[in-house]
């Protein structure tokens, strides 16, 4: 077989920046939206996440979502606020097709919050799962593990 000098995998791993919070990217080839919030996860940031999710649900919900909590410096969200967030998400989700939402955190506190959210979203169209390993999350989402490193250079939205 002749060598092909072009790398066909590159467009599949390429992301683009989309409107929303900082560090948000879309991988169109995989119907994936990935977000890597940074700083403090508090009630205010959780409200920002809820607002963004409602907006994206109305426009065109992707089938897969990945939230990487590894860049958080602190988790200061009230547990009751997580419960309220999950209740609102279940009520407001406008999709008729289930979405997969993988939440990744190596930190035990972030992972614990993700597990709470996972359990609260049972019996809804939002199939949320908490992960401590990116490769396992990639398998569950059905995307290449390389994507979930979120290291590619995002192109601006055209």
Long-range contacts (C-beta under 8 A, 24 or more apart in sequence): 9-144, 12-144, 13-144, 13-146, 13-147, 13-152, 14-152, 14-155, 15-147, 15-150, 15-152, 15-154, 15-155, 16-154, 16-155, 16-156, 16-157, 16-158, 17-154, 17-155, 17-156, 17-157, 18-157, 19-157, 20-52, 20-55, 20-56, 21-48, 21-49, 21-52, 23-71, 24-52, 25-150, 25-154, 26-62, 27-143, 27-147, 30-64, 30-142, 30-143, 30-144, 30-147, 31-62, 31-63, 31-64, 32-62, 32-63, 32-64, 32-65, 32-66, 32-141, 32-143, 32-147, 33-62, 33-64, 33-65, 33-66, 34-65, 34-66, 34-67, 34-68, 34-147, 34-148, 34-150, 35-65, 35-66, 35-67, 35-68, 36-67, 36-68, 36-70, 36-71, 36-150, 37-67, 37-69, 37-71, 37-72, 38-71, 38-72, 38-73, 39-71, 39-72, 39-73, 39-74, 40-72, 40-73, 40-74, 40-75, 40-76, 41-69, 41-72, 41-74, 41-75, 41-76, 41-77, 41-110, 41-113, 42-76, 42-77, 43-77, 43-78, 43-81, 45-77, 46-77, 46-81, 46-82, 46-85, 47-85, 49-85, 50-85, 50-88, 50-89, 53-89, 54-92, 54-94, 57-92, 57-93, 57-94, 57-95, 58-94, 61-94, 61-95, 61-97, 61-99, 62-99, 63-97, 63-99, 63-100, 64-99, 64-100, 64-101, 64-102, 64-141, 64-142, 64-143, 65-99, 65-100, 65-101, 65-102, 66-101, 66-102, 66-104, 66-137, 66-141, 66-143, 66-148, 67-101, 67-102, 67-103, 67-104, 68-104, 68-105, 68-148, 68-150, 69-103, 69-104, 69-105, 69-107, 69-110, 69-111, 69-113, 69-114, 70-104, 70-105, 70-106, 70-107, 70-110, 72-105, 72-107, 72-110, 75-107, 75-109, 75-110, 75-113, 77-113, 79-116, 82-113, 82-116, 82-117, 82-120, 83-116, 83-120, 85-117, 86-116, 86-117, 86-120, 86-121, 87-120, 89-121, 89-124, 89-126, 90-120, 90-121, 90-124, 90-126, 93-124, 93-125, 93-126, 95-125, 96-125, 97-125, 98-125, 98-126, 98-127, 99-125, 99-126, 99-127, 100-127, 100-129, 100-140, 100-141, 101-126, 101-127, 101-128, 101-129, 102-128, 102-129, 102-131, 102-137, 102-140, 102-141, 103-128, 103-129, 103-130, 103-131, 104-130, 104-131, 104-132, 104-134, 104-137, 104-148, 105-130, 105-131, 105-132, 106-132
